[in-house]
Amino acid sequence: MVSGESPVANLALTSWALSDDQRSLRTAAGRFARSRLEPLLTQPPNAALWHETVRLAATLELGNMILPEHMGGMAISRHDLALVVEQFAAGPMERVAELTLSCAALMTLRQCDALDRLQARNVRDYFDGTTSVALGIPDIDTSGLWLLRQHSASPAMVVQVEGDHPRLVLATLPANRSASNSVPVVVLGALSLERHCAASMGKTRLMIVPGRANEPGGNPVRQWLVETAIYLAALLSGAVQQGVNFALAYSVSRQTFRKPIAAHQLVAVRLADMLVAAHSIHLFLRSAAAQDTTLAQLESIRQMARHVATEAMDVARELVQLCGGHGYVEGLPPAARLQTVHWFAMLLMKVEAALRTFAASA
């Protein structure tokens, strides 16, 4: 006798199901992002409004989440932190990065038991707008360094190569950008994306981040690159999800030939492709973030980085094309996304290249 139960009813893996704690974290972050960050895609805030947003973001206690349990924190996993960052990315990416820039560095230092290397010992200071740890990403093609920073003279996590042996260092950067021979590439809100030559780090004060060789992910360089890849991918994944939500709402509200454009087959196909891309990015990110930082797992993390960077750029272009002329209007979400997504996608691809180069030797 043939069973009446659908054979495809329970194809979803149980591992994809979020726990109650994970859902609570995601809900709280999503509520904050929708009320304080997503509106900034169409209306940049004044100084007072942004200061209040930073203050409210600090009340979410990201710093306390990252702290290890023996220091009174939650010791949040990389996977769960990615869920939080992903929700934040419903707003402008540069604004979200201002609030979360130090996440990858703090997660790396926690894993290496090196949080005492920080200048500001209170981890919460890195989420209230007073200080941050800059992202230092190796540029393998030209033997240089890409730096994303907010505060002048802020510390930066940097991979330094001596001979054939890369090591992770916490570098104290000069406040005067000209003194470090840096080339500013673009200003993203309060963030500066800069290009440094390798020689510019010669007189910089460095503090080596120790490794924990007997533990999974104990290699500092590998740990840093993986944490950075997950962080950037979470930003892009959240931006893609917000973009798809905007596209669905727009396609229902805008009408042509007396019916919503979503009812037209070609538009429906494009919306379906964007929705599939958003879900694949999200699931690929979660899968990679849940893995240990071992040499055997790096290939899947590199694949995730390439997939997320490529799909995020494709969705940003599709969103502009879907909205037609409205997509190019300054101040609307499609224009805001198109002007920033490619910078973060580029940085993610730089991390992927560094993982490919340093994974075996680190």
Number of C-alpha atoms within 10 A of each C-alpha: 3 4 6 6 7 7 8 7 7 8 7 9 7 8 8 10 10 12 10 9 10 15 15 12 17 22 15 13 20 22 13 19 24 17 12 21 23 20 16 21 20 16 11 15 15 8 9 9 12 16 14 12 19 18 14 14 21 19 12 15 16 24 24 19 19 21 22 17 12 8 9 10 15 16 19 18 13 22 19 20 24 28 26 23 29 29 27 31 28 29 27 25 25 22 22 20 26 22 22 23 26 24 26 26 25 24 24 26 24 16 22 21 16 15 21 11 14 15 13 14 11 13 22 20 14 23 24 23 18 11 21 28 27 29 25 28 24 27 21 16 9 9 12 17 24 22 26 25 26 24 19 16 18 17 24 23 28 28 25 20 15 8 6 9 10 18 20 24 21 24 23 21 21 17 12 11 15 11 11 18 16 19 15 16 12 13 14 20 14 12 19 19 20 19 21 21 16 16 11 15 21 9 12 13 13 19 14 17 21 18 20 13 11 8 12 13 21 19 25 25 28 27 27 30 29 27 23 26 26 26 28 26 31 28 29 31 32 26 26 32 24 21 25 24 17 15 24 17 12 16 20 13 12 13 13 10 7 7 12 15 20 22 13 13 10 11 15 15 12 17 22 14 14 26 20 13 21 25 14 17 26 22 14 19 26 20 16 24 26 13 14 15 22 17 14 9 12 21 16 14 22 22 13 25 27 19 18 28 24 15 20 29 21 14 27 26 16 22 25 21 14 19 17 11 9 14 20 16 14 11 14 15 27 27 20 21 26 20 11 15 22 17 17 21 23 15 25 26 21 23 27 23 19 21 24 15 12 20 20 10 11 19
